């Protein structure tokens, strides 16, 4: 269900708002996929299995069948259209998701662990359930309706055209987003402290895209700057010690990554009605995010240089040429 409204104050300004609900049912892949891979959590290869939440392996360790995620969404915004062509939209939003589907933190399985430890108890539970090859699995994970999340933020989008007469025209645009993401509910049952910290902090709060497109006759040039704000990633320390939250010294395994800019440049020539030639580059200055500087349990070991789980690109520059023909 959704209800939305818009009120035009005058020819230039309007306000808008909406409230809606939604759901997302679990997919067949989430319900039924089995996958066993070799991972290196301590620099030593072990078999990690991902199992269906309704299957015997996950059920033996306490899993439940997946249920749909449900959500309530709220927005409040304003729009402005000025006579000089400047347009601005600003929107606040809040998204509340219940029963979010998430992988649990991997459960260790070890038949040689000390009696009474979680790893030994997990092995005994699998063996008691008659799971074949239980002694060959080092870790077990599955998807579950783990906890609730609340996302709040705002979007600001602006566009402004410039007319240079015989020198062509330019369109300037900017899209800015601020986002805050938090887990709520009984997440301690499903996420260890490291995974919870990363779940809430590895996405930058700030994101911005600023674009200028200039057109003159058959030529178009585009310059775009993309900004990713500061973010953090946690690791257990070298001795497997716990992470308890932000503000700890680097030896506790929390690294802060600085914000970074990436620039794209593209030029196009419309040769004739049918043929267009383009040259360009993404991340033309070959920028990279900060390198990892701590040695931790899994994310930052075994030769990994960049935090590959981040949304910030870490592949460096990309340059291309393209010819398009339409008939």
Residue pairs with C-beta under 8 A, 6 or more apart in sequence:
1 20
1 21
2 18
2 19
2 20
2 21
3 18
3 19
3 20
4 16
4 17
4 18
4 19
4 20
5 16
5 17
5 18
6 14
6 15
6 16
7 14
7 15
7 16
8 14
9 15
11 81
12 80
12 81
12 82
12 83
13 78
13 79
13 80
14 78
14 79
15 76
15 77
15 78
15 79
16 75
16 76
16 77
16 78
16 79
17 74
17 75
17 76
17 77
18 73
18 74
18 75
19 72
19 73
19 74
19 75
20 72
20 73
21 70
21 71
21 72
21 73
22 70
22 71
22 73
23 68
23 69
23 70
23 71
24 68
24 69
24 71
24 101
25 68
26 66
26 67
26 68
26 101
26 143
30 66
30 101
30 143
31 52
31 53
31 54
31 66
32 52
33 50
33 52
34 49
34 50
34 51
34 52
34 55
35 49
35 50
36 47
36 48
36 49
36 50
36 137
37 47
37 48
37 50
38 45
38 46
38 47
38 48
39 45
39 46
39 48
39 139
39 298
40 46
40 298
40 301
40 302
41 48
41 106
41 139
41 297
41 298
42 297
42 298
42 301
43 301
43 302
46 138
46 139
47 136
47 137
47 138
47 139
48 106
48 137
48 138
48 139
48 140
48 141
49 57
49 137
49 139
49 140
49 141
50 103
50 141
50 142
51 57
51 58
51 140
51 141
51 142
52 58
52 142
53 59
53 63
53 64
53 65
53 66
53 142
53 143
53 144
54 63
54 65
54 66
56 129
56 130
56 131
57 126
57 129
57 131
57 140
57 142
58 140
58 142
59 129
60 125
60 126
60 128
60 129
60 131
61 107
61 122
61 125
61 126
61 140
63 142
63 144
64 144
64 145
66 101
66 143
66 144
66 145
67 99
67 145
68 99
69 97
69 98
69 99
69 100
69 101
69 145
70 97
70 98
70 99
71 95
71 96
71 97
71 98
72 95
72 96
73 93
73 94
73 95
73 96
74 93
74 94
74 95
75 91
75 92
75 93
75 94
76 91
76 92
76 93
77 89
77 90
77 91
77 92
78 89
78 90
78 91
79 87
79 88
79 89
80 86
80 87
80 88
80 89
81 87
84 160
85 159
85 160
85 161
86 158
86 159
86 160
87 158
87 159
87 160
88 156
88 157
88 158
89 155
89 156
89 157
89 158
90 154
90 155
90 156
90 157
91 154
91 155
92 152
92 153
92 154
93 151
93 152
93 153
93 154
93 155
94 150
94 151
94 152
95 150
95 151
95 152
96 148
96 149
96 150
97 148
97 149
97 150
97 151
98 148
99 145
99 148
100 145
100 146
100 147
100 148
100 149
101 143
101 144
101 145
101 146
102 143
102 144
102 146
102 147
102 190
102 191
102 199
103 141
103 142
103 143
103 144
104 141
104 142
104 143
104 144
104 146
104 190
104 191
105 141
105 190
105 191
105 192
105 194
105 195
106 139
106 140
106 141
107 118
107 122
107 139
107 140
107 141
108 118
108 119
108 122
108 138
108 139
109 119
109 122
109 123
109 126
109 134
109 137
109 138
109 139
109 140
110 117
110 119
110 120
110 122
110 123
110 138
111 120
111 123
111 127
111 134
111 135
113 119
113 120
113 123
114 120
122 140
123 134
123 135
126 134
126 137
126 140
127 134
127 135
144 190
146 187
146 189
146 190
146 191
147 183
147 184
147 185
147 186
147 187
147 190
147 191
148 183
148 184
148 185
149 181
149 182
149 183
149 184
150 181
150 182
150 184
151 179
151 180
151 181
151 182
152 179
152 180
153 177
153 178
153 179
153 180
154 177
154 178
155 175
155 176
155 177
156 174
156 175
156 176
156 177
157 173
157 174
157 175
157 176
158 173
158 174
159 171
159 172
159 173
160 171
160 172
160 173
161 169
161 170
161 171
161 172
162 169
162 170
162 171
162 172
163 169
164 170
167 216
168 214
168 215
168 216
168 217
169 214
169 215
169 216
170 212
170 213
170 214
170 215
171 211
171 212
171 213
172 211
172 212
173 210
173 211
173 212
173 213
174 208
174 209
174 210
174 211
175 208
175 209
175 210
176 206
176 207
176 208
177 206
177 207
177 208
178 205
178 206
178 207
179 203
179 205
179 207
180 205
181 200
181 203
182 200
183 191
183 196
183 199
183 200
187 196
188 196
191 199
193 234
193 242
193 243
193 244
193 245
194 234
194 235
194 236
194 242
194 243
194 253
194 297
197 232
197 234
197 243
197 245
197 246
197 254
198 233
198 234
198 299
198 309
201 231
201 232
201 233
201 234
201 246
202 231
202 232
202 233
202 307
202 309
202 310
203 231
203 311
204 228
204 229
204 230
204 231
204 259
204 311
204 312
205 229
205 230
205 231
206 227
206 228
206 229
206 230
206 259
207 227
207 228
207 229
208 225
208 226
208 227
209 224
209 225
209 226
209 227
210 224
210 225
210 226
210 227
211 222
211 223
211 224
211 225
212 222
212 223
212 224
213 220
213 221
213 222
214 220
214 221
214 222
218 269
218 270
218 271
219 267
219 268
219 269
219 270
220 267
220 268
220 270
221 265
221 266
221 267
221 268
222 264
222 265
222 266
222 267
222 280
223 263
223 264
223 265
224 263
224 264
224 265
225 261
225 262
225 263
225 264
226 261
226 262
226 263
226 264
227 259
227 260
227 261
227 262
228 259
228 260
228 262
228 289
228 311
228 312
229 259
230 256
230 257
230 258
230 259
231 256
231 257
231 310
231 312
232 246
232 254
232 255
232 256
232 257
233 254
233 255
233 257
233 299
233 300
233 307
233 309
233 310
234 243
234 253
234 254
234 255
235 243
235 253
235 254
235 255
235 294
235 295
235 296
235 297
235 299
235 300
236 242
236 243
236 253
236 296
236 297
237 251
237 252
237 253
237 296
238 295
238 296
240 297
241 252
241 253
243 252
243 253
243 254
244 252
246 254
248 254
250 293
250 294
253 294
253 296
255 290
255 292
255 293
255 294
255 300
257 289
257 290
257 307
257 310
257 312
258 290
260 287
260 288
260 289
260 290
260 312
261 287
262 282
262 283
262 285
262 287
262 313
263 283
263 284
263 285
263 287
264 280
264 281
264 282
264 283
264 284
265 280
265 281
265 284
266 278
266 279
266 280
266 281
267 278
267 279
267 280
268 276
268 277
268 278
269 276
269 277
269 278
270 276
271 277
274 325
274 326
274 327
275 323
275 324
275 325
276 323
276 324
276 325
276 326
277 321
277 322
277 323
278 320
278 321
278 322
278 323
278 324
279 320
279 321
279 322
280 319
280 320
280 321
280 322
281 317
281 318
281 319
281 320
282 317
282 318
282 319
282 320
283 313
283 316
283 317
283 318
284 317
284 319
285 317
286 316
286 317
287 316
287 317
288 306
288 314
288 316
289 306
289 307
289 310
289 312
289 313
289 314
291 305
291 306
292 299
292 300
292 304
292 305
292 306
292 307
294 300
295 301
299 307
299 309
300 307
306 314
307 314
308 314
